[in-house]
Amino acid sequence: RNIVYLLKLHIKSTEKIVFHLNFNQCNVLAIELKKSFNCYILAIVHYLDWANFLLGNLGRLRSILAKEQLDDNQEELVRNSVENDRLFYAAVDHMVCLSQYTRRVLCEEYFLDPTKISVVLNGMKDYAPKIIDRKSLRCKWWFSTQEKIILFVGRLDDVKGLKYLIEAFRKTLRVYPQCRLVMAGDGAYNAYMKVAEDISAKITYTGFLDKTKLYELYSIADIGVMPSFHEQCSYVAIEMMMHGIPLIASTSTGLKEMIEDGITGLHIPVVEYPDRVEIDTSLLAEKMLYLLQNPEEVEQLGKNARKRYEKYYTSITMRENMLTLYQGLFVDND
């Protein structure tokens, strides 16, 4: 209520007001805004808590929601998160999803009205350099010009599928030792360094990087890998496409839609079981080896990835889509 009181001091217009909420624990705020303003409440679904708890296992979610008696605290957390989400979505006028997958989940599992849900993809300004001196950049980073660079970017966390990536990289090294895995991001270093201690000389952990240094890595990477169990509309995937990097991506949630299998990158299936999710490390290694050993295919996939970025994921496209959505909210009242 205090937030609404403060807003009323500054918002004098009474027409065509849209409050755009980015956090899904704001159902009370949404209710108070509706009481005080003649407005639309728009909410964007950046994440689903249950997907983090269950590593995106939709089958297990359905099982938990159907139970009369829950088995443990995690199942209680999952059910509570879904119920809290439902309260929030009931309090808003319209929702924006970042993938068709999430829209289907909201319709089928949350029983929401599909006419209240739109899909607007994330977008980014084009920062990819037109001319790249790959040799000089590799020397700057002390990478051998003979090594192929496999790049992972993101939080070092189980939801990113990193233990499967490390095992697949271990298998890849046995066949193709002239490669290096670069892991850019902050997180649980000790856990993954322990898992990979036998191949530690072939893995570079950069920690968190600012945009300038990160984009240098994008410029010299040969292939990207994202074996995540849960993503909406990944900015890392967009950055990879922007830089023309073919990406091996899991079929989890929104990633499957972003990467076109065999056109802009390769898919690695996520295998769901009643109590867990897994990735076939032998298959992931096979796909990594295929790209490492077929530079012509890498070049073509990279060109296609860049074209896909230009078509769907620029900041200009996102801006136009959001403006169209905002304006459409008032069509019926004009």
Buried (B, 14 or more C-beta within 10 A) or exposed (E): EEEBEEBEEEBEEEEBBBBBBEEBEBBEBBBBBBEEBEBBBBBBBBBBBBBBBBBBBBEBBEBBBEEEEBEEEEBEBBBEBBEBBBBBBEBBBBBBBBBEBBBBBBBEBBEBEEEBBBBBBBBBEBEBEEEBEBEEBBEEBEBEEEBBBBBBBBBBBBBBBBBBBBBBBBBBBEEBEEBBBBBBBBBEEEBBBEBBEEBEEBBBBBEEBEEEEBBBBBBBBBBBBBBBBBBBBBBBBBBBBBBBBBBBBBBBBBBBBBBBEEBBBBBBBBEBEEEEBBBBBEEBBBBBBBBBEEEEBBEBBBEBBBBBBBEBBBEEBBEEBBEEBBEEBEEEEE
